[in-house]
Amino acid sequence: MAKKETSINRQRKGGDTYMGYVINYFSKSDGKKVKRPYDPHHEMQHEFVAKGSGKLCKRYWDTSKEGLRTANAPWTISIKKKKK
């Protein structure tokens, strides 16, 4: 039986690199498109529909801010290789 490739195995194949996730979206408060680190496994993240606008939003943990941020749709979550 073939071994299922996990994220840990993919990280090891990269040698001196590790996988990281980033989220891209338009920030109303910054007035521009932003790219921030994203932790897909954090237990405090969730999606909801805003009552006023009816738009889909995502709350996620921002390690640089040490708090929650809200991303308005559309957003893109991508995998990024980073060097150690």
C-alpha positions in Angstrom: 0.0 0.0 0.0 1.4 3.4 -1.0 2.2 5.8 1.8 -0.2 8.8 1.9 1.8 12.1 1.5 1.1 14.4 4.5 2.1 18.0 5.0 4.9 16.8 7.3 6.3 14.6 4.6 6.1 17.4 2.0 8.0 19.7 4.5 10.8 17.1 4.8 11.2 16.7 1.1 12.0 20.4 0.8 15.1 20.0 2.9 15.8 23.5 4.3 12.4 24.9 3.5 9.0 24.6 5.3 5.5 25.2 4.1 3.6 28.2 5.2 0.1 29.6 4.3 -0.8 33.1 3.3 -4.2 34.8 2.9 -4.7 37.5 0.2 -7.7 39.8 0.3 -8.7 43.5 0.0 -8.5 45.2 3.4 -11.0 48.1 3.8 -9.1 49.5 6.8 -5.7 49.5 4.9 -7.4 50.5 1.6 -5.3 48.0 -0.4 -4.8 44.3 -1.1 -2.9 42.6 1.7 -1.0 39.4 2.0 -0.7 38.0 5.6 0.5 34.8 7.2 -2.4 32.3 7.8 -2.7 29.3 10.1 -5.4 27.0 8.7 -5.4 24.8 11.9 -6.1 27.5 14.5 -9.3 26.7 16.5 -10.5 30.3 16.6 -11.0 30.8 12.9 -14.5 30.7 11.4 -16.6 32.0 8.5 -19.9 33.9 8.8 -22.3 36.0 6.8 -22.3 39.7 7.7 -25.8 40.9 8.8 -25.6 44.3 7.2 -24.0 43.5 3.9 -24.8 39.8 3.5 -21.2 39.2 2.5 -19.2 36.1 3.5 -16.4 36.9 6.0 -13.6 34.9 7.5 -12.2 35.5 11.0 -8.7 34.2 11.4 -5.9 34.4 14.0 -3.1 36.9 13.0 0.1 36.0 14.9 1.8 39.4 14.1 -1.2 41.2 15.7 -1.8 38.6 18.4 -5.5 38.8 17.7 -8.3 38.1 15.3 -8.7 39.7 11.9 -11.6 39.7 9.5 -11.2 39.1 5.8 -14.0 39.9 3.4 -14.7 37.7 0.4 -13.2 37.1 -2.0 -10.0 35.9 -0.4 -7.3 33.4 -1.5 -5.4 31.1 0.8 -2.3 29.7 -0.8 0.7 27.6 0.2 4.1 29.3 0.2 7.5 27.8 0.6 9.7 29.7 3.0 13.4 29.2 3.8 14.4 28.5 7.3 
